Structures are given as C-alpha cells and as structure tokens.
C-alpha cells in the first residue's frame, strides 16, 4: 500500500467502525425494548406507558393558571 492510499484506507476503516457501533446500539436498543415489553406483558401493562388522562389535564390547567398570574 502506498503512502497516498494510507489516509483513504484509514478513513474507510473508521467509517466501518462507526457503522458497527451504530448497528450495535440499535441491536441493543431493540433487545432492551423487547425485554421491557416482555416484562410489561407479564404484568399486563402497556409499554411504553401511556400518559394518564388526569395528569395531562392537570398539567394543562397548571399552565393556564400560570399564564393568568403572569399577565
């Protein structure tokens, strides 16, 4: 390998390494998601958890109250 090819080769190896890391992160994310879903299924719950209606309504009313106070 000539000296002029060395940087190109190194860059290509870096690109491949970055791809491998990205694929490994995605594989791990999917694996964890699957494990979480299995646990949620065992408990009879939904994953990811859905926001509770009352909590969302409470936040909306809190925001509205703060806006009224700051006028």
C-alpha positions, 0 to 999 in steps of 0.5 A: 500500500502506498503512502497516498492510499494510507489516509483513504484506507484509514478513513474507510476503516473508521467509517466501518467502525462507526457503522458497527457501533451504530448497528450495535446500539440499535441491536441493543436498543431493540433487545432492551425494548423487547425485554421491557415489553416482555416484562410489561406483558407479564404484568399486563401493562402497556409499554411504553406507558401511556400518559394518564388522562388526569395528569395531562389535564392537570398539567394543562390547567397548571399552565393556564393558571400560570399564564393568568398570574403572569399577565 
